[in-house]
Each structure stands twice: as C-alpha cells, then as structure tokens.
Amino acid sequence: MRDGFVKVAAVTPDIRVADVAYNTQNICKMIDETVAKGAKVIVFPELCVTGYTCSDLFTQDILLKKSKEALFKIAEYTKEKDAIIFIGVPLAIDGELYNVAAALNHGEILGLTTKTFLPNYGEFYEMRQFRPGPDKARWITLDGIIVILMMIPFSQLLSKKLESGQQEHMKVKDKNINTETLE
C-alpha cells in the first residue's frame, strides 16, 4: 500500500474453451506477472477457468469436476502471494449450477459470490445452465472446506449496512472488499 492506495489489476489470460488445465496454467502465470508488478487486488474475467462460451458443456460432470479441482489448485497457488485474487468459475452446489467469482487469498478460498442477474436474451442464455444466487448467504462445504456462498452483501452478515446496492462485501483482515458479478 502506498499513500493509502493499493494497485488493482484486471487481467485477461489467454484461454481455450473447456480446456481447464490450459486455462489454469495461464491464470497462474498471470497471477505471477501481476504480483511481480505489485498488484494487491487481481481480478480475472467471468468463467475464466472454463471460458464463457462452454454452453451445454456446463452440464457435463467432467467439466465441473475439473473446474472445482482448478479452483483448489489456483487457491493453493496463491499461498505465497500477497494479494486477493478473484477468479470466475462454474460451481455445482447442492444440485444447482452457479456462475461464481471466487475470492482467494494466501491459499484459501475466502468466499464465493454468485452471479445474480443472469441475462437471457440475444446470444446470452445463461438461465439455461445457471441459477441466480441464493436469497441468503450461507456457509457451504466444498470438499471439506467451509466457505461462504453469498448473493446478499457480506456486510449484512457482519451486521453492518452497505449503501452500494447489490454488491457483495467481505472483510479480509482489516480491509473491506466489495464484489459483484455483472453481465
């Protein structure tokens, strides 16, 4: 932090549709590059682990399994990185498929923000595969790790109120972070 500011990076890695291994490798490479340049908040695109245009492939168990494995691999990769990192990944939770932004920091999955407003017009038909986020934040277990799944502001969970509308809010150590997945 310098003069009360942190460096934020919006990163677009080279990806291949449904090639989770290739995408994960490039996401990790971009994490290294942006951390080396001093970024403390790193934001990757929506569904960058799989690619946005997987369409009906999102219903394939193998793609969802590889996506979840990639989430844990990328989280572990952040262990020695001094940054909070957001990646886009599809996640099946309790029989529902969500388009989420996962918040990662020092090897941990801090939380999952679901995309709430799913477009369903023109070339966008996300409601075919994904569900809007839940009405209430709740704790879930992902392969034995407890994380928060949310749509409502984290601040409500912390008994505080945000004036920023439909944003998600989390506190990492003494820093407040807000996220929202948009179309």
ABEGO torsion letter per residue (X at the ends): XBGGBBBBBBBBBBBBBGBAAAAAAAAAAAAAAAAAAGBABBBBBBGAAAEAAAEAAAABAAAAAAAAAAAAAAAAAAAABBBBBBBBBBBBBGGBBBBBBBBBBGGBBAEBBBBABBBBBEABBAAAABBBBBABBBBBBBGGBBBBBBABBAAAAAGBBBAAEABBBBBBEABBBBBBBBX
